Amino acid sequence: MNPGLNCLSSCHNHGFAFAGTVYDSTGAGVDSVEVGVKLTTGAFYSAFSGVGTGNFFYENSALNLAGADIRVRNANGEKQMPVNSKSTGACNGCHDGTTNSRITAP
């Protein structure tokens, strides 16, 4: 497990529809955060971040995430991620903390 790296670039380029890492404001991985994805078809999928790493993943390689409504939520609230017409599910590929901000819990 390599928090913050692009999960789908090599190790997990098989069978994951979306994967990434959720952080708190200090940069530590946060567990028990739900990452919900509502496709343009109306179908909904979600995954929870894991203990100690903040990593999350959803296993299903057949999802088209382009234009999906993606939200991150926990007991503190919910926040919507920017809609991206080119989303591939490799969340850390774009949300790397350099090019774009990391995914953070509410």
C-alpha positions as CSV (number, residue, x, y, z in Angstrom):
1,M,0.0,0.0,0.0
2,N,1.4,3.3,-1.1
3,P,-0.8,6.2,0.0
4,G,-0.7,9.1,-2.5
5,L,0.6,7.2,-5.5
6,N,-1.5,6.5,-8.6
7,C,-3.0,3.2,-7.7
8,L,-4.0,2.4,-11.3
9,S,-0.7,3.2,-13.0
10,S,1.0,-0.1,-12.4
11,C,0.2,-2.3,-9.4
12,H,-3.6,-2.1,-9.7
13,N,-4.2,-1.5,-13.4
14,H,-6.6,-4.4,-13.3
15,G,-10.2,-4.5,-12.1
16,F,-10.4,-1.2,-10.1
17,A,-13.0,1.3,-11.3
18,F,-11.6,4.0,-9.0
19,A,-9.0,4.3,-6.3
20,G,-7.1,6.9,-4.4
21,T,-6.2,8.3,-0.9
22,V,-8.2,10.6,1.4
23,Y,-6.2,13.0,3.7
24,D,-6.9,15.2,6.7
25,S,-5.7,18.8,6.9
26,T,-2.3,17.7,8.3
27,G,-1.6,15.4,5.3
28,A,-2.3,12.1,7.2
29,G,-4.4,9.4,5.6
30,V,-8.0,9.3,7.0
31,D,-10.0,6.1,7.5
32,S,-13.8,5.6,7.3
33,V,-14.4,8.3,4.7
34,E,-16.9,7.3,2.0
35,V,-16.1,8.2,-1.6
36,G,-19.4,8.1,-3.6
37,V,-19.6,8.1,-7.3
38,K,-22.9,8.8,-9.1
39,L,-22.6,8.1,-12.9
40,T,-24.3,10.1,-15.5
41,T,-26.7,7.1,-15.9
42,G,-27.8,7.6,-12.3
43,A,-26.0,4.4,-10.9
44,F,-24.3,4.9,-7.6
45,Y,-21.1,3.2,-6.3
46,S,-19.1,3.9,-3.1
47,A,-15.9,2.8,-1.3
48,F,-14.6,3.6,2.2
49,S,-11.0,4.6,3.0
50,G,-9.0,2.1,5.0
51,V,-7.5,2.3,8.5
52,G,-4.0,3.8,8.7
53,T,-3.6,4.7,5.0
54,G,-6.7,6.5,3.8
55,N,-6.6,4.4,0.7
56,F,-9.9,3.5,-1.0
57,F,-10.8,1.4,-4.1
58,Y,-13.8,0.0,-5.9
59,E,-13.4,-3.2,-7.9
60,N,-15.3,-3.0,-11.2
61,S,-13.4,-2.2,-14.4
62,A,-16.5,-1.5,-16.5
63,L,-17.6,1.9,-15.1
64,N,-17.5,5.1,-17.2
65,L,-16.6,7.9,-14.8
66,A,-16.5,10.7,-17.3
67,G,-18.8,13.5,-15.9
68,A,-19.6,11.6,-12.7
69,D,-20.8,13.4,-9.6
70,I,-18.1,12.4,-7.0
71,R,-18.4,13.2,-3.3
72,V,-16.4,12.6,-0.2
73,R,-18.2,12.4,3.1
74,N,-17.8,11.4,6.8
75,A,-19.4,12.3,10.1
76,N,-18.2,15.9,9.6
77,G,-20.0,16.5,6.4
78,E,-19.8,16.1,2.7
79,K,-17.9,17.8,-0.1
80,Q,-18.3,17.5,-3.9
81,M,-15.3,17.0,-6.1
82,P,-15.0,18.9,-9.4
83,V,-16.8,17.2,-12.3
84,N,-14.3,16.0,-14.8
85,S,-15.2,14.9,-18.3
86,K,-11.9,13.0,-18.5
87,S,-12.0,11.1,-15.2
88,T,-10.4,7.7,-15.4
89,G,-10.8,6.6,-11.8
90,A,-7.0,7.0,-11.1
91,C,-7.8,9.6,-8.4
92,N,-4.3,10.1,-7.1
93,G,-3.1,10.5,-10.7
94,C,-4.6,14.0,-10.8
95,H,-5.0,14.7,-7.1
96,D,-1.3,14.5,-6.4
97,G,-0.9,17.5,-4.2
98,T,1.2,19.3,-6.9
99,T,-0.9,19.6,-10.0
100,N,-4.2,19.5,-8.1
101,S,-4.9,19.4,-4.4
102,R,-5.1,16.1,-2.7
103,I,-8.5,14.6,-1.8
104,T,-9.3,15.7,1.7
105,A,-12.0,14.7,4.2
106,P,-14.7,17.2,5.1
